[in-house]
Each structure stands twice: as C-alpha cells, then as structure tokens.
Amino acid sequence: MNDHRMTITEVAERIRVTPKTIIRWEQSGKVNPSKRDWRGWRVYDKNDLKRLRNFKETIIYEEEEVR
C-alpha cells in the first residue's frame, strides 16, 4: 500500500462510517480536506486513512467520557 490510492467509499468502509460523514468532517473543518485527482474526485492514501481513523476514535472516546 505504498502509493495505493483509495476512494472515499473505500476509506469509509475501512473506518466504518459513511462517505457523507467524511465529507461533513471536511466541510466543518474537523479534518483537512482530501486530495483530489484530475477528475476532482477525492483520493486518500494510508496516511489519510490513519488520520481519519484517529479522528473517529477521538470522537468515540470523547462521547464515552461524557456519559
């Protein structure tokens, strides 16, 4: 997975959220916007996947602390 690019659907499936959730995180400024390919489609690499997974885990952790 050195230069493997993933679509938003692939990333969403791996971190168990919907693609729309990732788009909302980007639009609200909670995570940095994704890179785009020549067509304007979002593309992600392994570092982006780690970053999004960590963000999701932070949200879950904060929600559990509130309960």
HTML snippet that shows the backbone in 3Dmol.js (N, CA, C, O; Angstrom):
<script src="https://3Dmol.org/build/3Dmol-min.js"></script>
<div id="view" style="width:600px;height:400px;position:relative"></div>
<script>
const pdb = `
ATOM      1  N   MET A   1       0.836  -1.193   0.000  1.00  0.00           N
ATOM      2  CA  MET A   1       0.000   0.000   0.000  1.00  0.00           C
ATOM      3  C   MET A   1       0.875   1.249   0.000  1.00  0.00           C
ATOM      4  O   MET A   1       0.493   2.262   0.586  1.00  0.00           O
ATOM      5  N   ASN A   2       2.013   1.203  -0.628  1.00  0.00           N
ATOM      6  CA  ASN A   2       2.940   2.321  -0.615  1.00  0.00           C
ATOM      7  C   ASN A   2       2.404   3.547  -1.347  1.00  0.00           C
ATOM      8  O   ASN A   2       2.453   4.643  -0.789  1.00  0.00           O
ATOM      9  N   ASP A   3       1.898   3.415  -2.561  1.00  0.00           N
ATOM     10  CA  ASP A   3       1.341   4.547  -3.296  1.00  0.00           C
ATOM     11  C   ASP A   3      -0.106   4.261  -3.674  1.00  0.00           C
ATOM     12  O   ASP A   3      -0.651   4.878  -4.590  1.00  0.00           O
ATOM     13  N   HIS A   4      -0.712   3.342  -2.979  1.00  0.00           N
ATOM     14  CA  HIS A   4      -2.091   2.949  -3.272  1.00  0.00           C
ATOM     15  C   HIS A   4      -3.050   4.070  -2.894  1.00  0.00           C
ATOM     16  O   HIS A   4      -3.040   4.557  -1.764  1.00  0.00           O
ATOM     17  N   ARG A   5      -3.856   4.461  -3.827  1.00  0.00           N
ATOM     18  CA  ARG A   5      -4.873   5.486  -3.589  1.00  0.00           C
ATOM     19  C   ARG A   5      -6.206   4.809  -3.353  1.00  0.00           C
ATOM     20  O   ARG A   5      -6.540   3.819  -4.003  1.00  0.00           O
ATOM     21  N   MET A   6      -6.963   5.353  -2.418  1.00  0.00           N
ATOM     22  CA  MET A   6      -8.270   4.805  -2.084  1.00  0.00           C
ATOM     23  C   MET A   6      -9.336   5.852  -2.348  1.00  0.00           C
ATOM     24  O   MET A   6      -9.079   7.053  -2.263  1.00  0.00           O
ATOM     25  N   THR A   7     -10.518   5.391  -2.663  1.00  0.00           N
ATOM     26  CA  THR A   7     -11.657   6.286  -2.843  1.00  0.00           C
ATOM     27  C   THR A   7     -12.266   6.585  -1.478  1.00  0.00           C
ATOM     28  O   THR A   7     -11.935   5.943  -0.482  1.00  0.00           O
ATOM     29  N   ILE A   8     -13.148   7.558  -1.450  1.00  0.00           N
ATOM     30  CA  ILE A   8     -13.820   7.890  -0.198  1.00  0.00           C
ATOM     31  C   ILE A   8     -14.665   6.713   0.293  1.00  0.00           C
ATOM     32  O   ILE A   8     -14.803   6.510   1.499  1.00  0.00           O
ATOM     33  N   THR A   9     -15.226   5.945  -0.629  1.00  0.00           N
ATOM     34  CA  THR A   9     -16.026   4.781  -0.250  1.00  0.00           C
ATOM     35  C   THR A   9     -15.160   3.725   0.423  1.00  0.00           C
ATOM     36  O   THR A   9     -15.563   3.137   1.426  1.00  0.00           O
ATOM     37  N   GLU A  10     -13.968   3.481  -0.127  1.00  0.00           N
ATOM     38  CA  GLU A  10     -13.062   2.501   0.473  1.00  0.00           C
ATOM     39  C   GLU A  10     -12.630   2.925   1.875  1.00  0.00           C
ATOM     40  O   GLU A  10     -12.609   2.113   2.800  1.00  0.00           O
ATOM     41  N   VAL A  11     -12.287   4.202   2.022  1.00  0.00           N
ATOM     42  CA  VAL A  11     -11.864   4.698   3.329  1.00  0.00           C
ATOM     43  C   VAL A  11     -13.022   4.616   4.324  1.00  0.00           C
ATOM     44  O   VAL A  11     -12.842   4.182   5.462  1.00  0.00           O
ATOM     45  N   ALA A  12     -14.192   5.031   3.894  1.00  0.00           N
ATOM     46  CA  ALA A  12     -15.368   4.998   4.774  1.00  0.00           C
ATOM     47  C   ALA A  12     -15.656   3.572   5.250  1.00  0.00           C
ATOM     48  O   ALA A  12     -15.950   3.361   6.427  1.00  0.00           O
ATOM     49  N   GLU A  13     -15.573   2.606   4.354  1.00  0.00           N
ATOM     50  CA  GLU A  13     -15.806   1.211   4.746  1.00  0.00           C
ATOM     51  C   GLU A  13     -14.770   0.748   5.770  1.00  0.00           C
ATOM     52  O   GLU A  13     -15.108   0.035   6.715  1.00  0.00           O
ATOM     53  N   ARG A  14     -13.518   1.149   5.586  1.00  0.00           N
ATOM     54  CA  ARG A  14     -12.452   0.719   6.493  1.00  0.00           C
ATOM     55  C   ARG A  14     -12.599   1.303   7.895  1.00  0.00           C
ATOM     56  O   ARG A  14     -12.253   0.649   8.879  1.00  0.00           O
ATOM     57  N   ILE A  15     -13.111   2.534   7.990  1.00  0.00           N
ATOM     58  CA  ILE A  15     -13.254   3.123   9.320  1.00  0.00           C
ATOM     59  C   ILE A  15     -14.695   3.055   9.831  1.00  0.00           C
ATOM     60  O   ILE A  15     -15.016   3.563  10.905  1.00  0.00           O
ATOM     61  N   ARG A  16     -15.543   2.421   9.044  1.00  0.00           N
ATOM     62  CA  ARG A  16     -16.929   2.154   9.427  1.00  0.00           C
ATOM     63  C   ARG A  16     -17.761   3.413   9.668  1.00  0.00           C
ATOM     64  O   ARG A  16     -18.421   3.566  10.696  1.00  0.00           O
ATOM     65  N   VAL A  17     -17.702   4.300   8.689  1.00  0.00           N
ATOM     66  CA  VAL A  17     -18.589   5.461   8.638  1.00  0.00           C
ATOM     67  C   VAL A  17     -19.089   5.560   7.201  1.00  0.00           C
ATOM     68  O   VAL A  17     -18.672   4.789   6.336  1.00  0.00           O
ATOM     69  N   THR A  18     -19.974   6.501   6.956  1.00  0.00           N
ATOM     70  CA  THR A  18     -20.433   6.697   5.587  1.00  0.00           C
ATOM     71  C   THR A  18     -19.553   7.726   4.885  1.00  0.00           C
ATOM     72  O   THR A  18     -18.920   8.551   5.544  1.00  0.00           O
ATOM     73  N   PRO A  19     -19.507   7.686   3.567  1.00  0.00           N
ATOM     74  CA  PRO A  19     -18.767   8.730   2.848  1.00  0.00           C
ATOM     75  C   PRO A  19     -19.265  10.132   3.195  1.00  0.00           C
ATOM     76  O   PRO A  19     -18.468  11.066   3.279  1.00  0.00           O
ATOM     77  N   LYS A  20     -20.576  10.286   3.398  1.00  0.00           N
ATOM     78  CA  LYS A  20     -21.125  11.595   3.744  1.00  0.00           C
ATOM     79  C   LYS A  20     -20.583  12.097   5.074  1.00  0.00           C
ATOM     80  O   LYS A  20     -20.422  13.303   5.262  1.00  0.00           O
ATOM     81  N   THR A  21     -20.300  11.181   6.001  1.00  0.00           N
ATOM     82  CA  THR A  21     -19.725  11.581   7.284  1.00  0.00           C
ATOM     83  C   THR A  21     -18.350  12.203   7.068  1.00  0.00           C
ATOM     84  O   THR A  21     -18.036  13.238   7.655  1.00  0.00           O
ATOM     85  N   ILE A  22     -17.534  11.576   6.232  1.00  0.00           N
ATOM     86  CA  ILE A  22     -16.199  12.121   5.947  1.00  0.00           C
ATOM     87  C   ILE A  22     -16.327  13.491   5.285  1.00  0.00           C
ATOM     88  O   ILE A  22     -15.582  14.411   5.620  1.00  0.00           O
ATOM     89  N   ILE A  23     -17.253  13.630   4.363  1.00  0.00           N
ATOM     90  CA  ILE A  23     -17.461  14.917   3.691  1.00  0.00           C
ATOM     91  C   ILE A  23     -17.886  15.972   4.706  1.00  0.00           C
ATOM     92  O   ILE A  23     -17.406  17.105   4.649  1.00  0.00           O
ATOM     93  N   ARG A  24     -18.774  15.625   5.632  1.00  0.00           N
ATOM     94  CA  ARG A  24     -19.201  16.581   6.668  1.00  0.00           C
ATOM     95  C   ARG A  24     -18.034  16.993   7.557  1.00  0.00           C
ATOM     96  O   ARG A  24     -17.904  18.165   7.911  1.00  0.00           O
ATOM     97  N   TRP A  25     -17.174  16.022   7.922  1.00  0.00           N
ATOM     98  CA  TRP A  25     -15.991  16.351   8.730  1.00  0.00           C
ATOM     99  C   TRP A  25     -15.115  17.344   7.990  1.00  0.00           C
ATOM    100  O   TRP A  25     -14.606  18.291   8.591  1.00  0.00           O
ATOM    101  N   GLU A  26     -14.932  17.141   6.692  1.00  0.00           N
ATOM    102  CA  GLU A  26     -14.106  18.049   5.898  1.00  0.00           C
ATOM    103  C   GLU A  26     -14.756  19.428   5.791  1.00  0.00           C
ATOM    104  O   GLU A  26     -14.086  20.445   5.975  1.00  0.00           O
ATOM    105  N   GLN A  27     -16.043  19.467   5.497  1.00  0.00           N
ATOM    106  CA  GLN A  27     -16.733  20.747   5.313  1.00  0.00           C
ATOM    107  C   GLN A  27     -16.787  21.569   6.595  1.00  0.00           C
ATOM    108  O   GLN A  27     -16.766  22.799   6.551  1.00  0.00           O
ATOM    109  N   SER A  28     -16.857  20.891   7.733  1.00  0.00           N
ATOM    110  CA  SER A  28     -16.928  21.606   9.009  1.00  0.00           C
ATOM    111  C   SER A  28     -15.548  21.986   9.536  1.00  0.00           C
ATOM    112  O   SER A  28     -15.434  22.669  10.554  1.00  0.00           O
ATOM    113  N   GLY A  29     -14.493  21.540   8.839  1.00  0.00           N
ATOM    114  CA  GLY A  29     -13.142  21.877   9.249  1.00  0.00           C
ATOM    115  C   GLY A  29     -12.579  20.981  10.345  1.00  0.00           C
ATOM    116  O   GLY A  29     -11.531  21.284  10.916  1.00  0.00           O
ATOM    117  N   LYS A  30     -13.259  19.891  10.640  1.00  0.00           N
ATOM    118  CA  LYS A  30     -12.780  18.972  11.682  1.00  0.00           C
ATOM    119  C   LYS A  30     -11.580  18.159  11.213  1.00  0.00           C
ATOM    120  O   LYS A  30     -10.730  17.773  12.016  1.00  0.00           O
ATOM    121  N   VAL A  31     -11.515  17.901   9.908  1.00  0.00           N
ATOM    122  CA  VAL A  31     -10.357  17.228   9.311  1.00  0.00           C
ATOM    123  C   VAL A  31      -9.960  18.003   8.065  1.00  0.00           C
ATOM    124  O   VAL A  31     -10.782  18.698   7.468  1.00  0.00           O
ATOM    125  N   ASN A  32      -8.707  17.881   7.680  1.00  0.00           N
ATOM    126  CA  ASN A  32      -8.229  18.562   6.476  1.00  0.00           C
ATOM    127  C   ASN A  32      -8.902  17.993   5.236  1.00  0.00           C
ATOM    128  O   ASN A  32      -9.181  16.796   5.171  1.00  0.00           O
ATOM    129  N   PRO A  33      -9.162  18.838   4.264  1.00  0.00           N
ATOM    130  CA  PRO A  33      -9.754  18.348   3.015  1.00  0.00           C
ATOM    131  C   PRO A  33      -8.851  17.314   2.340  1.00  0.00           C
ATOM    132  O   PRO A  33      -7.627  17.362   2.460  1.00  0.00           O
ATOM    133  N   SER A  34      -9.472  16.400   1.643  1.00  0.00           N
ATOM    134  CA  SER A  34      -8.724  15.358   0.945  1.00  0.00           C
ATOM    135  C   SER A  34      -8.068  15.920  -0.304  1.00  0.00           C
ATOM    136  O   SER A  34      -8.398  17.009  -0.772  1.00  0.00           O
ATOM    137  N   LYS A  35      -7.137  15.151  -0.824  1.00  0.00           N
ATOM    138  CA  LYS A  35      -6.536  15.486  -2.116  1.00  0.00           C
ATOM    139  C   LYS A  35      -7.551  15.144  -3.209  1.00  0.00           C
ATOM    140  O   LYS A  35      -8.493  14.384  -2.983  1.00  0.00           O
ATOM    141  N   ARG A  36      -7.347  15.704  -4.365  1.00  0.00           N
ATOM    142  CA  ARG A  36      -8.253  15.426  -5.491  1.00  0.00           C
ATOM    143  C   ARG A  36      -7.436  14.912  -6.661  1.00  0.00           C
ATOM    144  O   ARG A  36      -6.283  15.301  -6.853  1.00  0.00           O
ATOM    145  N   ASP A  37      -8.055  14.024  -7.446  1.00  0.00           N
ATOM    146  CA  ASP A  37      -7.380  13.559  -8.656  1.00  0.00           C
ATOM    147  C   ASP A  37      -7.743  14.488  -9.809  1.00  0.00           C
ATOM    148  O   ASP A  37      -8.414  15.500  -9.607  1.00  0.00           O
ATOM    149  N   TRP A  38      -7.306  14.152 -11.002  1.00  0.00           N
ATOM    150  CA  TRP A  38      -7.530  15.002 -12.167  1.00  0.00           C
ATOM    151  C   TRP A  38      -9.005  15.211 -12.496  1.00  0.00           C
ATOM    152  O   TRP A  38      -9.368  16.171 -13.175  1.00  0.00           O
ATOM    153  N   ARG A  39      -9.860  14.294 -12.005  1.00  0.00           N
ATOM    154  CA  ARG A  39     -11.302  14.427 -12.237  1.00  0.00           C
ATOM    155  C   ARG A  39     -11.990  15.257 -11.164  1.00  0.00           C
ATOM    156  O   ARG A  39     -13.156  15.628 -11.302  1.00  0.00           O
ATOM    157  N   GLY A  40     -11.248  15.548 -10.080  1.00  0.00           N
ATOM    158  CA  GLY A  40     -11.849  16.269  -8.958  1.00  0.00           C
ATOM    159  C   GLY A  40     -12.383  15.341  -7.881  1.00  0.00           C
ATOM    160  O   GLY A  40     -12.977  15.802  -6.906  1.00  0.00           O
ATOM    161  N   TRP A  41     -12.179  14.041  -8.045  1.00  0.00           N
ATOM    162  CA  TRP A  41     -12.644  13.068  -7.053  1.00  0.00           C
ATOM    163  C   TRP A  41     -11.684  13.029  -5.871  1.00  0.00           C
ATOM    164  O   TRP A  41     -10.477  13.209  -6.029  1.00  0.00           O
ATOM    165  N   ARG A  42     -12.232  12.794  -4.700  1.00  0.00           N
ATOM    166  CA  ARG A  42     -11.394  12.670  -3.513  1.00  0.00           C
ATOM    167  C   ARG A  42     -10.559  11.394  -3.589  1.00  0.00           C
ATOM    168  O   ARG A  42     -11.051  10.333  -3.972  1.00  0.00           O
ATOM    169  N   VAL A  43      -9.280  11.522  -3.214  1.00  0.00           N
ATOM    170  CA  VAL A  43      -8.399  10.356  -3.140  1.00  0.00           C
ATOM    171  C   VAL A  43      -7.659  10.397  -1.803  1.00  0.00           C
ATOM    172  O   VAL A  43      -7.320  11.463  -1.290  1.00  0.00           O
ATOM    173  N   TYR A  44      -7.424   9.230  -1.269  1.00  0.00           N
ATOM    174  CA  TYR A  44      -6.808   9.098   0.048  1.00  0.00           C
ATOM    175  C   TYR A  44      -5.658   8.107  -0.025  1.00  0.00           C
ATOM    176  O   TYR A  44      -5.669   7.185  -0.840  1.00  0.00           O
ATOM    177  N   ASP A  45      -4.659   8.306   0.840  1.00  0.00           N
ATOM    178  CA  ASP A  45      -3.574   7.339   0.956  1.00  0.00           C
ATOM    179  C   ASP A  45      -3.573   6.787   2.375  1.00  0.00           C
ATOM    180  O   ASP A  45      -4.462   7.101   3.166  1.00  0.00           O
ATOM    181  N   LYS A  46      -2.580   5.967   2.698  1.00  0.00           N
ATOM    182  CA  LYS A  46      -2.577   5.306   4.005  1.00  0.00           C
ATOM    183  C   LYS A  46      -2.468   6.311   5.152  1.00  0.00           C
ATOM    184  O   LYS A  46      -3.019   6.080   6.228  1.00  0.00           O
ATOM    185  N   ASN A  47      -1.768   7.416   4.937  1.00  0.00           N
ATOM    186  CA  ASN A  47      -1.672   8.435   5.985  1.00  0.00           C
ATOM    187  C   ASN A  47      -3.022   9.110   6.233  1.00  0.00           C
ATOM    188  O   ASN A  47      -3.374   9.407   7.375  1.00  0.00           O
ATOM    189  N   ASP A  48      -3.769   9.349   5.161  1.00  0.00           N
ATOM    190  CA  ASP A  48      -5.109   9.919   5.305  1.00  0.00           C
ATOM    191  C   ASP A  48      -6.018   8.958   6.060  1.00  0.00           C
ATOM    192  O   ASP A  48      -6.804   9.369   6.914  1.00  0.00           O
ATOM    193  N   LEU A  49      -5.900   7.677   5.737  1.00  0.00           N
ATOM    194  CA  LEU A  49      -6.701   6.669   6.422  1.00  0.00           C
ATOM    195  C   LEU A  49      -6.405   6.675   7.921  1.00  0.00           C
ATOM    196  O   LEU A  49      -7.329   6.639   8.734  1.00  0.00           O
ATOM    197  N   LYS A  50      -5.131   6.719   8.291  1.00  0.00           N
ATOM    198  CA  LYS A  50      -4.750   6.757   9.709  1.00  0.00           C
ATOM    199  C   LYS A  50      -5.295   8.010  10.385  1.00  0.00           C
ATOM    200  O   LYS A  50      -5.813   7.952  11.501  1.00  0.00           O
ATOM    201  N   ARG A  51      -5.174   9.130   9.703  1.00  0.00           N
ATOM    202  CA  ARG A  51      -5.642  10.401  10.259  1.00  0.00           C
ATOM    203  C   ARG A  51      -7.152  10.372  10.517  1.00  0.00           C
ATOM    204  O   ARG A  51      -7.610  10.812  11.571  1.00  0.00           O
ATOM    205  N   LEU A  52      -7.917   9.861   9.565  1.00  0.00           N
ATOM    206  CA  LEU A  52      -9.365   9.785   9.729  1.00  0.00           C
ATOM    207  C   LEU A  52      -9.756   8.767  10.796  1.00  0.00           C
ATOM    208  O   LEU A  52     -10.686   9.003  11.568  1.00  0.00           O
ATOM    209  N   ARG A  53      -9.057   7.646  10.842  1.00  0.00           N
ATOM    210  CA  ARG A  53      -9.337   6.638  11.860  1.00  0.00           C
ATOM    211  C   ARG A  53      -9.068   7.217  13.261  1.00  0.00           C
ATOM    212  O   ARG A  53      -9.865   7.027  14.180  1.00  0.00           O
ATOM    213  N   ASN A  54      -7.950   7.917  13.409  1.00  0.00           N
ATOM    214  CA  ASN A  54      -7.627   8.533  14.698  1.00  0.00           C
ATOM    215  C   ASN A  54      -8.666   9.575  15.095  1.00  0.00           C
ATOM    216  O   ASN A  54      -9.050   9.663  16.261  1.00  0.00           O
ATOM    217  N   PHE A  55      -9.118  10.362  14.126  1.00  0.00           N
ATOM    218  CA  PHE A  55     -10.145  11.356  14.417  1.00  0.00           C
ATOM    219  C   PHE A  55     -11.422  10.684  14.903  1.00  0.00           C
ATOM    220  O   PHE A  55     -12.022  11.119  15.886  1.00  0.00           O
ATOM    221  N   LYS A  56     -11.831   9.640  14.226  1.00  0.00           N
ATOM    222  CA  LYS A  56     -13.050   8.927  14.632  1.00  0.00           C
ATOM    223  C   LYS A  56     -12.898   8.362  16.035  1.00  0.00           C
ATOM    224  O   LYS A  56     -13.822   8.464  16.842  1.00  0.00           O
ATOM    225  N   GLU A  57     -11.748   7.766  16.341  1.00  0.00           N
ATOM    226  CA  GLU A  57     -11.518   7.202  17.667  1.00  0.00           C
ATOM    227  C   GLU A  57     -11.553   8.292  18.736  1.00  0.00           C
ATOM    228  O   GLU A  57     -12.024   8.051  19.847  1.00  0.00           O
ATOM    229  N   THR A  58     -11.063   9.481  18.414  1.00  0.00           N
ATOM    230  CA  THR A  58     -11.111  10.602  19.354  1.00  0.00           C
ATOM    231  C   THR A  58     -12.552  10.985  19.650  1.00  0.00           C
ATOM    232  O   THR A  58     -12.900  11.247  20.801  1.00  0.00           O
ATOM    233  N   ILE A  59     -13.385  11.020  18.631  1.00  0.00           N
ATOM    234  CA  ILE A  59     -14.796  11.352  18.820  1.00  0.00           C
ATOM    235  C   ILE A  59     -15.452  10.317  19.723  1.00  0.00           C
ATOM    236  O   ILE A  59     -16.167  10.676  20.658  1.00  0.00           O
ATOM    237  N   ILE A  60     -15.216   9.041  19.455  1.00  0.00           N
ATOM    238  CA  ILE A  60     -15.820   7.973  20.254  1.00  0.00           C
ATOM    239  C   ILE A  60     -15.366   8.080  21.699  1.00  0.00           C
ATOM    240  O   ILE A  60     -16.173   7.935  22.617  1.00  0.00           O
ATOM    241  N   TYR A  61     -14.075   8.332  21.909  1.00  0.00           N
ATOM    242  CA  TYR A  61     -13.525   8.452  23.256  1.00  0.00           C
ATOM    243  C   TYR A  61     -14.171   9.605  24.001  1.00  0.00           C
ATOM    244  O   TYR A  61     -14.529   9.460  25.170  1.00  0.00           O
ATOM    245  N   GLU A  62     -14.329  10.759  23.340  1.00  0.00           N
ATOM    246  CA  GLU A  62     -14.945  11.922  23.966  1.00  0.00           C
ATOM    247  C   GLU A  62     -16.407  11.663  24.309  1.00  0.00           C
ATOM    248  O   GLU A  62     -16.887  12.098  25.356  1.00  0.00           O
ATOM    249  N   GLU A  63     -17.116  10.956  23.430  1.00  0.00           N
ATOM    250  CA  GLU A  63     -18.526  10.643  23.706  1.00  0.00           C
ATOM    251  C   GLU A  63     -18.646   9.726  24.917  1.00  0.00           C
ATOM    252  O   GLU A  63     -19.567   9.881  25.720  1.00  0.00           O
ATOM    253  N   GLU A  64     -17.728   8.774  25.059  1.00  0.00           N
ATOM    254  CA  GLU A  64     -17.781   7.868  26.200  1.00  0.00           C
ATOM    255  C   GLU A  64     -17.473   8.607  27.493  1.00  0.00           C
ATOM    256  O   GLU A  64     -18.031   8.269  28.537  1.00  0.00           O
ATOM    257  N   GLU A  65     -16.594   9.610  27.448  1.00  0.00           N
ATOM    258  CA  GLU A  65     -16.278  10.388  28.643  1.00  0.00           C
ATOM    259  C   GLU A  65     -17.473  11.213  29.110  1.00  0.00           C
ATOM    260  O   GLU A  65     -17.649  11.426  30.310  1.00  0.00           O
ATOM    261  N   VAL A  66     -18.287  11.675  28.177  1.00  0.00           N
ATOM    262  CA  VAL A  66     -19.442  12.498  28.512  1.00  0.00           C
ATOM    263  C   VAL A  66     -20.515  11.682  29.223  1.00  0.00           C
ATOM    264  O   VAL A  66     -21.249  12.219  30.053  1.00  0.00           O
ATOM    265  N   ARG A  67     -20.615  10.415  28.915  1.00  0.00           N
ATOM    266  CA  ARG A  67     -21.664   9.567  29.513  1.00  0.00           C
ATOM    267  C   ARG A  67     -21.443   9.321  30.950  1.00  0.00           C
ATOM    268  O   ARG A  67     -22.237   8.629  31.587  1.00  0.00           O
TER     269      ARG A  67
END
`;
const viewer = $3Dmol.createViewer("view");
viewer.addModel(pdb, "pdb");
viewer.setStyle({}, {cartoon: {color: "spectrum"}});
viewer.zoomTo();
viewer.render();
</script>
